[in-house]
Amino acid sequence: MRVSAPVALILVLACPLTALAEEIAVPELGIRLTAMPGAATKPQVSAVTERGAGYDAVMHLGAAQLEIYREDDPVPAGSDVANPGYRALLDRRYHGVESKTLGAPTSLGGHSAWTVVDARGGSSDTTHYTCLTYVIVDQHLYRLAVTADGSPARPAEFDQLVKALSAVTFGQVQRASQG
């Protein structure tokens, strides 16, 4: 069946333009991002020691960045991201957005989480946007942070990465044997 050019144009214009979602696995962190925008860069994974042992993955989408950090050491027994005292400890450890008194309980990958969304004036009329989520999975703390600078408005890529976090799943950590 042939479709005339005007009809085809109407069909194209009537459909919302969306980037294809892509599944990205980060086995070193035991995380799978099942709805990442197709234009997001592949994660750059590295071992981190300056804040304690852990692994860090960084992805970019235009002006926005997603950083996921997983601590290797188990959290102390009874740790709960909903506890303001525990979040105050995290604020001191990671610096940046205050989560002790800001934010709200959320859920990430079926686990209780705490999320803070923040916008602060930056240099030269830009605003720094942050969406920070803490979640404990299998006794390990994950810190997921989406950041972007925008002027005059928040970059659309920031919103796309924040939305993609709603489809995160957690699994077994898989790392190449060392030694």
Stockholm file with secondary structure:
# STOCKHOLM 1.0

chainA/1-179         MRVSAPVALILVLACPLTALAEEIAVPELGIRLTAMPGAATKPQVSAVTERGAGYDAVMHLGAAQLEIYREDDPVPAGSDVANPGYRALLDRRYHGVESKTLGAPTSLGGHSAWTVVDARGGSSDTTHYTCLTYVIVDQHLYRLAVTADGSPARPAEFDQLVKALSAVTFGQVQRASQG
#=GR chainA/1-179 SS CCCCHHHHHHHHHHSCCCCCEEEEEETTTTEEEEEEETTSCCCEEEEECTTSSEEEEEEEETTEEEEEEEESSCCCTTCCTTCHHHHHHHHHHHCSSCCSSSCEEEEETTEEEEEEEEEEECSTTCEEEEEEEEEEETTEEEEEEEEEEESSSCCHHHHHHHHHGGGEEECCCCCCCCC
#=GC SS_cons         CCCCHHHHHHHHHHSCCCCCEEEEEETTTTEEEEEEETTSCCCEEEEECTTSSEEEEEEEETTEEEEEEEESSCCCTTCCTTCHHHHHHHHHHHCSSCCSSSCEEEEETTEEEEEEEEEEECSTTCEEEEEEEEEEETTEEEEEEEEEEESSSCCHHHHHHHHHGGGEEECCCCCCCCC
//
